[in-house]
Amino acid sequence: MPDASDGAAFFAENCVACHGATGQGDGQNADDLSAVPTDLTDLSRRNGGVFPAARALSYIYGDPQQGHLARVMPQFGGAMAEDLVPVEIDGVFTPTPRALAGLLFYLESIQR
């Protein structure tokens, strides 16, 4: 199983440019985007103190409810679906791409 350190590596490679090194939405590309990047350290607080794993995963993976033109952030699904691990989300073990499972663990670890 991946852990938060695996997620931190994925974050550094794929997310820092927009969300910043600390995940607070202040990356070097943030000012050039049409939408302000989300402060990823604030997800639990905005969700009643509970990390919103299902919502975060669906958004990162590529929420089918959102058309690609409605999003600024890239979808990370596709080929990742070939390497799945079971992650407990809302009490249900959910097949989750290994890289995104690590990212979820990392994001949960940086909540304020």
C-alpha positions in Angstrom: 0.0 0.0 0.0 1.2 3.5 -0.7 1.5 6.0 2.1 1.7 9.7 2.7 5.4 9.9 1.6 4.4 8.3 -1.8 1.6 10.9 -2.0 4.1 13.7 -1.2 6.3 12.6 -4.1 3.3 12.6 -6.5 2.2 16.0 -5.1 5.7 17.5 -5.7 5.7 16.2 -9.2 2.2 17.1 -10.3 0.6 19.6 -8.0 3.1 22.1 -6.6 3.1 24.4 -9.6 -0.5 25.4 -8.8 -1.2 24.5 -5.2 2.2 25.5 -3.9 4.8 23.5 -1.8 2.5 23.7 1.3 -0.7 23.0 -0.6 -2.2 26.4 0.2 -2.9 27.4 -3.4 0.1 29.7 -3.8 2.1 27.9 -6.5 4.1 29.7 -9.2 1.3 29.2 -11.8 -1.5 30.2 -9.5 -1.7 33.8 -10.7 -2.0 32.7 -14.3 -5.1 30.5 -13.8 -8.7 31.5 -14.4 -9.7 29.9 -11.0 -7.8 30.2 -7.8 -6.3 26.8 -6.8 -7.9 25.3 -3.7 -6.1 25.5 -0.4 -5.7 21.8 0.1 -4.8 22.2 3.8 -8.3 23.4 4.6 -10.4 20.5 3.2 -11.3 18.9 6.5 -12.2 22.2 8.2 -14.5 23.1 5.3 -16.1 19.6 5.7 -17.0 19.7 9.4 -13.6 18.4 10.6 -13.7 15.3 8.4 -11.4 14.8 5.5 -13.6 14.5 2.4 -11.8 11.5 0.8 -14.6 10.5 -1.6 -15.0 14.0 -2.9 -11.3 14.7 -3.2 -10.7 11.4 -5.0 -13.5 11.9 -7.5 -12.3 15.4 -8.3 -8.6 14.5 -8.6 -9.4 11.4 -10.7 -11.7 13.3 -12.9 -15.2 13.7 -11.7 -17.6 12.5 -14.5 -20.1 15.2 -13.4 -17.7 17.9 -14.6 -16.9 18.3 -18.2 -13.3 18.8 -19.1 -14.0 22.4 -20.1 -15.5 23.1 -16.6 -12.2 22.3 -14.8 -8.9 24.0 -14.7 -7.1 21.1 -13.0 -6.1 18.1 -15.1 -7.8 14.8 -14.6 -5.5 12.0 -13.4 -7.5 9.0 -14.4 -6.8 7.0 -17.5 -3.8 4.7 -17.3 -3.7 4.9 -13.5 -6.8 2.7 -13.5 -4.6 -0.3 -14.3 -2.8 -0.3 -10.8 -5.5 -0.3 -8.1 -5.3 -0.7 -4.4 -8.2 -1.0 -1.9 -8.8 2.3 0.1 -11.5 2.6 2.7 -13.7 5.5 1.6 -16.8 6.2 3.6 -16.7 2.7 5.1 -16.3 1.0 1.8 -13.1 -0.5 0.4 -12.8 1.2 -3.0 -10.5 0.3 -5.8 -8.3 3.3 -6.1 -5.3 4.1 -8.4 -2.1 3.5 -6.3 -0.7 7.0 -7.0 -4.0 8.7 -6.0 -4.3 6.6 -2.8 -0.9 7.9 -1.7 -2.0 11.4 -2.6 -5.1 11.1 -0.5 -3.1 9.9 2.5 -0.7 12.9 1.9 -3.5 15.4 1.6 -5.1 14.1 4.8 -1.8 14.4 6.6 -1.5 18.2 5.7 -4.8 19.2 7.1 -4.8 22.2 9.5 
